């Protein structure tokens, strides 16, 4: 996986055009970040590269990767289910919720929504993002193939929840950039809302949400073409749409 042309958010814009190395966050790979963009190599504009970079950096999966690996290592050394492994699974789930909360607080587009729109969106966004994050990490480390992990999760959640997670994992894209963009798209998906009796459903500004979704979708499509080429980009898009359906 390469992540050329990415840059982490900075308080001030740099006027240099040098290649900047940042510390790895996904396995042992380093992210090469090019400050100057070459328009002939990408359909993405400078502002779209910035948006893509922000979406990538908004969700921090580093702690989840550490705990995911720890779940595998501990399972291999402690076959029977015990208190230690149970606690490790609980910490893993807690980290998913904490990472989701940080993402929702740091997503600038969500923060700029009106109070009403934000109130209606956040519950569903929290569910979608946490489910996707858990599915990605579980897929990456093969957690559901571990007997101890599966038994603990099955005891904590119903069969339907486990089945839905396993089904979702079939469509996981190993490209972490696509995964993080998908998090943002799913965060804005209007599937189930918890409505307050004090807030009218008609007061939601759907056009604002659609505008953000379209912005994310356009960035996703252009990145897919840049990263994989036209034919593979179509395949990746069809998988994402199938997952949303």
N, C-alpha and C positions, 0 to 999 in steps of 0.2 A: 504494500500500500504506500502510495506517495501522496504527499499533501503539498505539492509545489504551489507557490504563489499565495500561501496563507500568511497572515500576520496577526499576532495577538493584539488585543486592544491596548492602546497607550493613551496617557493623559494628553500628550501633544503629538501632533503629526510630525513625523521625521521627513526631512527633505532629502535624505540620502537615498541612493538607489543600490545599496549593497545587499548582498545575501546575508541574512541573519539566521543564526542557529539558535533554537530554543531547546530547553530540556525536554526529554521524551516523557510522554504521559501514557502512551499506548504501547504496552510491551516494552521492547528496547529500541523501537524505531525513533529516529530523530525527524523533526518536522523542518523541512527547508522552506523558508519564508522569503519570497521575493518581494521587495518593496515596490519596484517598478514593474508595471504590467506590460505584456506584449500583446496588443489587441489582435494581431494576426493569428495568435495561438488560441484565442478564446473569444466567445461571444459575450462574456461577462464584462460589464462596465466596471470602472474603479469602485463606484459606490456599491455595486453588487458583490464584488470581491470582499469589500469591507463588511457587508451584511453577512456573507457566508462565513467569514472569519469570526464575527461576533457570535453567530449561532453555534459555531464549533466550540468556542471557548466558554459559552454560557453554561453548558452542562459539564460538570467536572466528575468524570467517572473513575478517577484515580483510586479513591478509597474502595470502590466496588471491585476494581481489578485486584487489589490486594486481598480483600476478603474472599473473593471468588477463588483465588489460588490457594488461600489458606483452607478453604472448605475441601478442596481436592486433596491437599497434602495431609490434613488432619484425618480425612476419611481413610486414606491409605494406611495410616498408622493406628487408627482406632476403629476397628471394624464394628464392634457393637455400638448401638445408640447409647450415648451416655450424656450426662449433664453438660459436659464440656462442649460436645458437638451441638447439642440443643441450643446452648447459649450463643455459639458461633453463628448458627442459622438466624437466630433472633437479631444479632448484631448486623448481619448482612441485610436483613429486611429493613431494619431501622436506618441503615445507611442509604438504602434506596429511597426511602421517604425523605430523608434529610437532603439528599442530592436533588430530589424533585423540588423540594421547597426552595432551595437556593436557586435552581433554574427559574422557577416562576417569579421569584423576586428580582432576578437579574435580567429577565427578558424585557427589553425596553418597550417593545410593542404592546405587551400585556399591561405593563405598568402605566402606559399612557391612555389606556381605555378609560371610559367613563366609569364612575363607581358602580352604576347599574350593570353595565356590560361585564365588568370585572367580577362582580358578585355572582353573576350567572355562569361565567366561564370557568372560574377557578376550581370548583369541585370536580367538574368533568375533566379539566386539564390535568389536575393532580392524579386522577385515576388513570388517564391515558398514558401520561409520561412515566409514572411509576411502573405500570404494567409493561410498557415497551422497554424500559431500562432493565427490569428484571429478566425479561425474555432474552435480551441481547447478552447479558452477562451469563445467564444459564446456558445459552447456546454456545457461547465462546469457550466456556470451561467444561461443557457437557455435564452440568450439575445434576440433571435429572436422570442420568445414567448411574449415579451413585445411590446405592440402596438406602443408606442412612439419611441422605438429604431428601430423597423421594418420600420416605416414610414419615419424616417430620413434617414436610410440606403437606402431605396428604392428610395428616392429623390436624393441621392448622386450617386448611382450606377445604372446601367441598370438592367433589369429583369434577363438577362442571368447571370450576375455576382452574383446576389442574389441566383438564382437557383443553380448555381455551388457550392456556399458556403453551402447551405442547403444540397445538395447531398453529399458533402465532409464530413459533420458532421455525416452522417450515419455510417461512417467508423472510427470515432475517437475512439482511445483506451484510456480509462481513466487512464491507467498507464503512469504517467508523464515521466518516464524513457524511455519507448518505444516511446512516443511522441517526446522527445528530440532527440533520435537517428534518428527517421524518418525525423526530420527537416534537419539533416545533409545529409541523403540519398537524400532527395528531392532537397537540395541545389545543388547537383551535377548532377541532372537529366538533360540530354540534350534533351530538348523539343523544346524550341524557343530561338533563339539567335538574338541579334541585332548586325549585322556585320558592321565593319568599312570598307570603301573602301580601306583603307591603310593596312588592315590585310588580308592575304590570309586564306581562310577557311582550306586549306590543311596544314597550319602551326600549327594547333591545335594538341596537343599531347594527343590523346584519350587514349592511354595506361596508361598515368599517372592518368587520371581521373578514369579509370576502376580499377586501382590498389587501389585508395583511396576508391572507392565504394565497392570493394570486401572486403577491410579491415573493413569497417563499417558494411557490411552485415554479415560477419563472427562473429563479436562481437555481433550483434543483435541476430543472431541465437543461439549462445551459452548462451547469457543472457536469452533468452526465455525458453530454456531447463532448465536452472538453476532455473528460477523463477516459471515456470508453469508446467514443465514436458513435455515429448515428444509429446503427443497427443494435448495438448492445444497449444504448440509451433507451431505445424503445422497449427492449425486454425488461430492463430495470423498472421503467415506468409502469409497465403492465403488472409487474409483481407488486408494486406499491399500491396501485389501484385495487388489485384483487384483495390485498390485505385490508384496505379501508372498507371495502364492501363487506 
